[in-house]
């Protein structure tokens, strides 16, 4: 039953050619969270052949199966990850994007018959190592391949439906860009003290990069600020690793959590490096003697 279910999700073949912007009848900017749950079930309530599913909060859900992973982004009341311009123009829980990572081997020819409709590009850094991307901007469909095999499918709204969130869809190539086997540790992202619901969105992008690079390791360095809770940096680094491992399914051996010490303000840095590269060296700017340790765990949070 599971096999039949997910093959029907991913092996859409010629039907995909007719309606590339649809996945399982779900259409970005036209479908809603209730439509997703009607088709796939509610997150955290696995059914209809899906082995695992999660509500990642604040506009994201993820569905896992032995045959792949579907990551769905919804509009929300408070902006996150480039959605700020969508707040007033799109109803909350509107589907913005569907990203499918199939583990069933498929050829790009299963999805593209008329190549004139698609613009090709190299989504990888460094270039020329076997990755190729295809984008049909009219239909809102982006494909990432490696040596002719499909590695990512991204469903966006058709071009005529993108206007309310035009900035979010401005560069469709970015949705399948990939940093491959960096010879040294390269900074992937950096952010200050976010609410965990917003931090998860940043970690989701980090997880996608790690999962697409079998030889890569991820490093999470956290610096506490000059007013810090006891063991705050270590706790936050561990929490980020736990999310990547337990929720996003990254091998725990491929994620290193690092207490970076102290800086003027709280900071998280995400690095990606080859498995043979030494972890990045933390660069604190304050000594522990310069830091006020707050032992009240109910420290008032700043508005977000």
C-alpha positions in Angstrom: 0.0 0.0 0.0 2.8 2.4 0.9 4.6 1.7 -2.4 1.5 2.2 -4.4 0.8 5.5 -2.6 4.2 7.2 -3.1 4.7 6.0 -6.6 1.4 7.8 -7.4 2.9 10.9 -5.7 6.2 10.9 -7.6 5.9 8.9 -10.8 3.5 11.3 -12.6 5.2 11.1 -15.9 3.3 12.4 -18.8 0.5 13.9 -16.6 3.3 16.2 -15.2 3.9 17.5 -18.7 0.3 18.6 -19.0 0.1 20.4 -15.6 3.7 20.9 -14.3 2.6 23.3 -11.6 0.3 20.8 -9.9 1.4 18.1 -7.4 -1.2 15.6 -6.3 -3.8 18.2 -7.3 -2.2 20.9 -5.1 -1.5 24.2 -6.8 0.7 26.9 -5.2 -1.3 30.2 -4.6 -4.5 28.4 -5.3 -4.5 25.6 -2.7 -4.6 25.9 1.0 -3.4 24.0 4.1 -6.8 22.4 4.3 -6.4 21.1 0.8 -3.0 19.7 1.7 -4.4 17.9 4.7 -7.3 16.5 2.7 -4.8 14.9 0.3 -1.9 13.9 2.7 -3.5 14.0 6.1 -2.8 16.2 9.1 0.9 16.4 10.1 1.8 14.2 13.1 -1.1 12.0 12.2 0.5 9.6 9.6 -2.0 8.0 7.2 -2.6 7.3 3.5 0.7 5.5 3.3 2.9 8.4 4.6 5.3 7.0 7.1 6.1 10.2 9.0 4.8 13.8 8.9 5.5 17.0 10.9 4.0 20.3 11.3 7.0 22.6 11.5 4.9 25.5 12.7 4.7 29.0 11.2 3.8 28.0 7.7 5.7 24.8 6.9 4.8 21.1 6.9 6.9 18.1 5.8 5.8 14.6 4.8 8.2 11.7 4.6 8.0 8.3 2.9 10.3 5.6 1.9 10.0 7.0 -1.6 10.8 10.7 -0.9 10.0 13.8 1.0 7.6 16.7 0.4 8.2 20.1 2.0 5.3 22.6 1.8 5.5 26.3 2.6 2.3 28.2 3.5 1.7 32.0 3.8 1.5 33.2 7.4 0.4 36.3 9.4 4.0 37.2 10.3 6.5 37.2 7.6 9.4 34.8 7.5 12.0 33.9 4.9 11.2 36.4 2.2 7.4 36.4 2.7 7.2 39.9 4.2 5.6 41.4 1.1 3.0 38.6 1.0 1.3 39.5 4.4 -1.3 41.9 3.1 -1.9 40.2 -0.3 -2.2 36.5 0.4 -4.5 34.8 2.8 -2.8 32.9 5.6 -2.3 29.1 4.9 -2.2 29.6 1.2 0.3 27.2 -0.3 3.3 29.2 -1.6 5.7 26.4 -2.6 5.9 22.6 -2.7 9.4 21.0 -2.8 9.6 17.2 -3.5 12.9 15.3 -3.0 12.3 11.9 -4.6 14.3 8.8 -3.6 12.7 6.8 -6.4 15.1 7.1 -9.3 13.6 9.1 -12.2 15.0 10.5 -15.4 14.5 14.2 -16.3 12.8 12.9 -19.5 10.0 11.6 -17.3 9.1 15.3 -16.7 10.3 17.1 -19.8 9.2 16.2 -23.3 9.3 19.7 -24.9 12.6 21.2 -23.8 11.8 24.4 -25.6 9.6 25.3 -22.7 12.4 25.0 -20.2 15.4 27.2 -19.6 18.5 25.3 -18.4 21.1 26.5 -15.9 23.8 25.1 -13.6 22.5 25.2 -10.0 25.7 24.0 -8.3 28.7 25.7 -6.8 31.3 24.8 -8.1 30.0 24.7 -11.6 30.2 21.9 -14.1 30.2 18.9 -11.9 27.1 17.1 -13.2 24.2 19.1 -11.9 21.7 20.7 -14.2 18.6 22.7 -13.5 15.5 23.3 -15.6 12.9 26.0 -15.1 9.6 26.6 -16.8 8.8 30.1 -15.7 5.3 30.1 -17.2 4.2 27.0 -15.4 6.2 27.7 -12.2 8.1 24.4 -12.3 11.8 23.9 -11.4 13.8 20.7 -11.6 17.3 19.9 -10.2 19.1 16.9 -11.7 22.4 15.2 -11.2 23.7 13.3 -14.3 20.3 13.2 -15.8 18.5 11.9 -12.6 15.9 14.0 -10.8 17.1 15.1 -7.3 14.6 18.0 -6.6 11.2 19.1 -7.9 9.9 22.5 -7.0 6.3 23.6 -7.7 5.7 27.3 -7.7 2.6 29.3 -8.9 2.2 29.8 -12.6 3.7 33.1 -13.7 0.3 34.8 -13.8 -0.4 33.9 -10.1 2.9 35.1 -8.7 2.2 38.8 -8.6 1.0 39.0 -4.9 4.4 37.6 -3.8 6.5 38.5 -6.8 9.6 39.1 -4.6 9.4 35.6 -3.2 9.5 34.0 -6.6 11.9 36.5 -8.2 14.7 34.1 -8.8 13.3 30.5 -9.2 16.8 29.1 -9.7 17.6 29.8 -6.0 15.1 27.1 -4.9 17.3 24.4 -6.3 20.8 25.9 -5.9 23.3 23.7 -4.2 26.8 24.1 -2.7 28.7 20.9 -3.4 31.6 19.4 -1.5 33.2 22.7 -0.4 36.9 22.1 0.0 36.8 24.3 3.2 34.2 25.4 5.6 32.0 27.9 3.9 29.5 30.0 5.8 25.9 29.0 4.7 23.9 31.3 6.9 24.1 33.7 9.9 21.4 35.1 12.1 20.7 36.7 15.5 18.4 35.7 18.3 15.3 34.5 16.4 12.1 32.9 17.8 12.6 29.1 17.3 9.7 29.1 14.8 11.7 31.4 12.6 15.0 29.6 13.2 13.5 26.4 12.0 13.0 27.9 8.6 16.7 28.7 8.4 17.6 25.2 9.6 15.3 23.7 7.0 17.3 25.3 4.2 20.5 24.1 5.9 19.2 20.5 6.1 18.3 20.5 2.4 21.8 21.4 1.5 23.3 18.7 3.8 20.9 16.1 2.5 21.9 16.8 -1.1 25.6 16.4 -0.3 26.5 13.0 1.1 30.1 14.0 1.9 29.3 17.3 3.6 29.1 18.0 7.3 27.3 20.9 8.9 28.6 23.0 11.8 26.4 25.0 14.1 28.3 27.6 16.0 26.4 29.6 18.6 27.7 32.7 20.5 25.9 33.9 23.6 25.6 37.7 24.1 27.1 39.8 26.8 24.0 39.1 28.9 23.5 35.4 28.7 21.8 32.5 30.4 23.8 29.7 32.0 25.2 27.5 29.2 23.0 29.4 26.7 25.3 28.9 23.6 25.7 25.2 24.3 22.0 24.7 24.8 21.0 26.6 21.7 23.6 24.8 19.5 22.3 21.4 20.9 18.7 22.4 20.2 19.6 23.2 16.6 21.4 19.9 16.0 18.5 18.0 17.6 16.1 19.7 15.2 18.3 18.8 12.2 18.6 15.2 13.3 15.2 14.3 14.8 12.9 16.4 12.6 14.8 16.7 9.3 16.5 13.3 9.4 20.1 14.4 9.0 22.7 11.8 10.2 23.8 12.9 13.6 27.4 12.2 12.7 27.1 14.9 10.0 26.1 17.7 12.3 28.5 19.3 14.8 27.2 21.7 17.5 29.8 24.1 18.8 29.6 26.5 21.8 31.4 29.5 20.3 31.7 31.5 23.6 30.5 35.1 23.8 30.1 38.1 21.6 28.4 41.5 22.0 25.1 40.0 20.9 23.7 36.5 20.4 24.7 35.0 17.0 24.3 31.7 15.2 26.5 30.7 12.3 25.9 27.7 10.0 28.8 26.3 8.0 29.1 23.5 5.5 32.4 21.7 4.8 33.7 18.4 3.4 33.7 15.5 5.8 37.5 15.6 5.9 37.7 19.3 6.8 38.4 20.3 10.4 35.5 22.2 12.1 35.6 26.0 11.8 37.4 27.8 14.7 35.0 29.9 16.9 35.8 33.6 17.0 34.4 35.0 20.3 34.9 38.7 20.9 34.3 38.8 24.7 35.9 37.0 27.6 33.6 35.2 30.1 34.7 37.8 32.7 33.0 40.5 30.5 29.7 38.7 30.5 26.7 39.1 32.8 25.3 35.6 33.5 21.5 35.7 34.1 20.4 32.8 36.2 16.7 33.6 35.9 15.5 31.3 33.1 12.4 33.4 32.7 14.4 36.3 31.2 12.1 38.6 29.3 12.3 38.1 25.6 12.7 41.0 23.3 9.7 41.6 20.9 9.9 39.8 17.6 
